[in-house]
Amino acid sequence: MIAATVADLPRYKGLGENLDRAIDWILEGSWKTWKEDGKLPIDGDRVFALFMHYDSKLPQDALFETHRNHIDIQMLLEGEELVEVRKDEGLEVAVPYVDDIELQNIPDDRSHVCVLKPGGALVLFPEDAHRPSMAYDGVPRPCRKMVLKVLL
């Protein structure tokens, strides 16, 4: 996991061609004017953005997710949320793997907790199980997020 400001993302270039392309696209800034929800192709299936509006969730309503073939770059465009992150080992599957996502139940032990708000980015690798979209202060609120999916 990498937790950084958008401005600091260039430090992480060189980890892979597709990740470099995603970082360059973020820095170009065209996403700032994108208002629609849905998928925006950037470089075919190698790099694309998903835009979404939702209300943040109570912790009991949020499961962990993992991906096998993609890196996630999660950026909150509006609102605030908590994202828990932990190693993907030892989790109990709640929803089996389909279309590069598998959902896991909430374990009893603690995870890293990150606050995600505009101007920040979380780069999540396949070994980083993550539980996004949780209400920051226990009260669900409207959020708008962009998730870049970066093919490994």
C-alpha positions as CSV (number, residue, x, y, z in Angstrom):
1,M,0.0,0.0,0.0
2,I,1.1,3.5,-0.7
3,A,-0.7,6.4,0.9
4,A,0.3,9.7,-0.7
5,T,-0.9,13.0,-1.8
6,V,-1.7,13.3,-5.5
7,A,1.3,15.7,-5.9
8,D,3.6,13.0,-4.5
9,L,2.6,10.2,-6.8
10,P,5.5,10.8,-9.3
11,R,7.8,9.4,-6.6
12,Y,6.3,6.0,-7.3
13,K,6.9,6.0,-11.0
14,G,9.2,3.2,-12.3
15,L,7.3,0.4,-10.6
16,G,5.6,-0.6,-13.8
17,E,4.7,0.8,-17.2
18,N,0.9,0.7,-16.6
19,L,1.3,2.3,-13.2
20,D,3.4,5.0,-14.8
21,R,0.7,5.6,-17.4
22,A,-1.9,5.9,-14.6
23,I,0.1,8.4,-12.6
24,D,0.8,10.5,-15.7
25,W,-2.9,10.6,-16.5
26,I,-3.8,11.6,-12.9
27,L,-1.2,14.4,-13.1
28,E,-2.6,15.6,-16.4
29,G,-5.8,16.5,-14.5
30,S,-8.5,15.8,-17.1
31,W,-10.3,13.7,-14.5
32,K,-11.1,17.0,-12.6
33,T,-13.8,17.9,-15.2
34,W,-15.3,14.4,-15.5
35,K,-18.8,14.4,-13.9
36,E,-20.4,11.1,-15.0
37,D,-20.4,7.8,-13.1
38,G,-19.0,4.8,-14.9
39,K,-15.9,3.6,-16.7
40,L,-13.5,5.9,-18.6
41,P,-10.9,4.0,-20.7
42,I,-7.4,5.6,-20.5
43,D,-5.2,2.9,-22.1
44,G,-7.6,0.1,-23.2
45,D,-8.0,-2.5,-20.5
46,R,-4.5,-1.8,-19.2
47,V,-5.6,1.4,-17.4
48,F,-9.1,2.7,-16.8
49,A,-10.9,4.9,-14.3
50,L,-14.2,4.1,-12.5
51,F,-16.2,7.1,-11.3
52,M,-18.9,6.6,-8.6
53,H,-21.2,8.5,-6.2
54,Y,-22.3,6.7,-3.0
55,D,-23.0,7.2,0.6
56,S,-20.2,6.0,2.9
57,K,-21.0,2.9,4.9
58,L,-21.1,1.9,8.5
59,P,-18.3,-0.5,9.2
60,Q,-20.6,-3.6,9.6
61,D,-21.8,-3.0,6.1
62,A,-18.4,-2.9,4.4
63,L,-16.4,-6.0,3.4
64,F,-12.8,-6.3,2.5
65,E,-12.0,-6.7,-1.1
66,T,-9.0,-8.1,-3.0
67,H,-7.9,-8.1,-6.6
68,R,-5.5,-10.5,-8.4
69,N,-4.8,-8.7,-11.7
70,H,-5.1,-5.0,-10.9
71,I,-3.6,-2.3,-8.8
72,D,-6.2,0.1,-7.4
73,I,-5.5,3.8,-7.2
74,Q,-8.3,5.2,-5.0
75,M,-8.9,8.9,-4.9
76,L,-11.8,10.6,-3.2
77,L,-13.1,13.6,-5.1
78,E,-15.8,14.7,-2.7
79,G,-16.4,13.7,1.0
80,E,-14.3,11.8,3.5
81,E,-14.1,8.1,4.2
82,L,-12.1,5.6,6.1
83,V,-10.3,2.7,4.3
84,E,-8.9,-0.3,6.3
85,V,-6.0,-2.1,4.7
86,R,-4.3,-5.4,5.7
87,K,-2.4,-8.3,4.3
88,D,-4.7,-10.5,2.2
89,E,-3.7,-13.7,4.0
90,G,-6.0,-15.6,6.4
91,L,-9.2,-13.8,5.4
92,E,-12.5,-15.8,5.1
93,V,-14.1,-15.5,1.6
94,A,-17.6,-14.0,1.7
95,V,-18.1,-13.7,-2.1
96,P,-15.9,-15.8,-4.4
97,Y,-13.6,-14.2,-7.0
98,V,-15.4,-12.9,-10.0
99,D,-14.2,-10.3,-12.6
100,D,-11.0,-9.4,-10.6
101,I,-12.7,-8.9,-7.2
102,E,-13.2,-11.2,-4.2
103,L,-14.9,-10.1,-1.0
104,Q,-13.9,-11.2,2.5
105,N,-15.5,-11.1,5.8
106,I,-14.3,-8.7,8.5
107,P,-11.6,-10.4,10.7
108,D,-11.5,-10.0,14.4
109,D,-8.0,-8.5,14.5
110,R,-7.2,-4.9,13.6
111,S,-6.1,-3.4,10.3
112,H,-4.3,-0.2,9.2
113,V,-6.9,2.6,9.0
114,C,-6.4,5.4,6.4
115,V,-8.4,8.6,6.0
116,L,-9.1,9.3,2.4
117,K,-10.2,12.7,1.4
118,P,-9.7,15.0,-1.7
119,G,-6.1,15.5,-2.6
120,G,-5.0,12.1,-1.3
121,A,-4.5,8.7,-3.1
122,L,-4.2,5.1,-1.9
123,V,-2.3,2.8,-4.2
124,L,-3.4,-0.8,-3.3
125,F,-1.6,-3.8,-4.7
126,P,-3.1,-7.3,-5.0
127,E,-1.6,-8.3,-1.5
128,D,-3.5,-5.3,0.1
129,A,-6.9,-6.4,1.2
130,H,-8.9,-3.2,1.6
131,R,-12.3,-2.2,3.1
132,P,-13.1,1.2,1.5
133,S,-16.1,3.5,1.7
134,M,-16.5,3.5,5.5
135,A,-18.1,6.5,7.2
136,Y,-15.4,8.7,8.6
137,D,-17.1,9.6,11.9
138,G,-19.7,6.8,12.0
139,V,-22.3,8.9,10.0
140,P,-22.8,7.9,6.4
141,R,-22.3,10.9,4.0
142,P,-22.3,11.4,0.3
143,C,-19.0,10.7,-1.5
144,R,-17.6,10.8,-5.0
145,K,-14.7,8.6,-5.9
146,M,-12.4,7.8,-8.7
147,V,-10.7,4.4,-8.8
148,L,-8.0,3.7,-11.4
149,K,-7.7,0.1,-12.3
150,V,-4.1,-0.7,-13.4
151,L,-3.4,-4.0,-15.0
152,L,-0.4,-5.8,-13.6
